Amino acid sequence: MRNRKNEKREQRQRNHDRRSKERGSLPPAGASTALSGNYKRIDLHGKHAEAAEKIIDRAMTETEPGYDGVCFIHGHHGGNTLKNLIPPIAKRWGKRVMQGTTNPGETIVFLD
């Protein structure tokens, strides 16, 4: 009985990992989930979408040299508006985006 429960749990985890990888929310195999590097942190908590869009646009153009990327802190309990706002703006600037890091309330935009 116990082995069967463990097998089911492991299968669910494998399915979850496979689906997450297909959606692109997991880093490539062999990559660390903890990001290393120098990231500028910008807190978007409590901002309206229009104000947040201006902040994100400004971060794409005005982030000082030496940063590997920008970590936007949007939270994850108050809705997805800010979280969903970041990827289209970043892609408009030709930047890569990573969501689903170790903190679901953050989105990383790489500046390379």
N, C-alpha and C positions, 0 to 999 in steps of 0.2 A: 504494500500500500504506500509506504513512505517513498520507495524508489519511483513509483508511478507518479506521485506528486512532484518529485524533483524533476523527473523527465518532462512533465508538462510545463513546469515553470521554466526550465531551460529552453524548451521549444518556443514558448511565448517570448522569451528574451531574444532568441535568435531571430524570430520573425520581426520583433520590434526593431532590432538593429538593422536588419535587411531593409525594412521599409524606410527607416530614418536615413540610411545611406542612399537609397534611391531618390529621396527627396532632397538630398544634399545637406542635411542638417548635422551630419557627423563628419569629422575630418577624415581624410584618406587613411587607409590602413597604415599603421606604423607611425602616424603623427600623434603628437601629444595633445590631449584635450586642454591642458593648461597652456595658455599662450605665453610665450616669452617674447620680450621685445619692449619697445618704448611706445606706449600708447597714450595719446591725449584723451582725457576723460571729460565728457560733456554730459551734464545732467539735464534731461528733458522733462523730469517729473513736473506735473502741474502746468505744462505749456499747452496752449491750444495748437491745433494742427498748423495754422498759418504761421504762427510765431516759430514753431519747431522747424518748419520747412525753411524759413530764412536762416535759422541757426545752422541747420545741416548744410545748406548751400554755402554759407560763409565758412564752415569748417572745411569743406572740400577745396576752397580756394585760398584760405588764409592760415592754414595750419603750418606752423613753423617747420623748417627743414630739421631733420633729425628724428622725427617721429615715424614709426613704422605704420601707424594707423590711428584711427579715432575710435574710441569706445563710447558709444552713445548709451546712456543709462536711461531706459524708458519705463522700467518696472514691468511686472507681468500680472498684477492682480486687478488693475483698473481698466482692462480692455486692451485691444490690439491696435488702436488707431496710430499711436506713435511708432510702434514696432513695424507696422505695415507701411508706414510712410518712408522709412529709411531706404530700403532696397531700390525702389524706382529712382530716387534722387541720386543715389550712389551710382547706379548703372548709367544714368544720364551723363555722369562725369567719367564713365569708363572705369569705375572702381569695383573691386571684388568685395563681396559682403559675406560675413559669417554670422549666422544666427544659430542658437542652440548650443552655445558654448557651455562652460560649467555653470554659468549664471543665466537663467532664462530671461532675466530682466535687462540683458545687455545685447547690443548688436555691434559687431566689429566691422569697420570699413577699412580695408587696407589701402594705403596710399601709393603703393608701388605701381 
